Amino acid sequence: MDLCATVFFVHLGPDKAAFLDWVATKLPLPHQQLAHSPLVLTGDIDEVCEMIRTRRQLLGLNYLLIKDDVMHAFAPVLERLA
C-alpha cells in the first residue's frame, strides 16, 4: 500500500520558530504539533531529511507532494536523499 501526504508548509533554513509562528496563523496548533505534522517541513537540509526519514518509518509515508512554489528550494533535500 502506498501512502502520500501533501506538504503545504516548507521552510529550509534558520528561523524555524518564526516560520512555525506564521504556520500557526493558518493552522491554530501548538508549535510542537506543527513541527511534527506531515503538513510541515522546516529546518536545515539535514533536519528536513531526518524528518522525512522519521515520518516514513513512523507513518509509512511513501510519497510526499511538495507544492510547486517551493520546488526549487526543496531540490537540495532531494539531492541529499537520493
C-alpha positions, 0 to 999 in steps of 0.5 A: 500500500502506498501512502502520500501526504501533501506538504503545504508548509516548507521552510529550509533554513534558520528561523524555524520558530518564526516560520512555525509562528506564521504556520500557526496563523493558518493552522491554530496548533501548538508549535510542537504539533506543527513541527511534527505534522506531515503538513510541515517541513522546516529546518536545515537540509539535514533536519528536513531529511531526518524528518522525512526519514522519521515520518516514513518509518513512523507513518509509512509515508511513501510519497510526499507532494511538495507544492510547486512554489517551493520546488526549487528550494526543496531540490537540495533535500532531494539531492541529499536523499537520493 
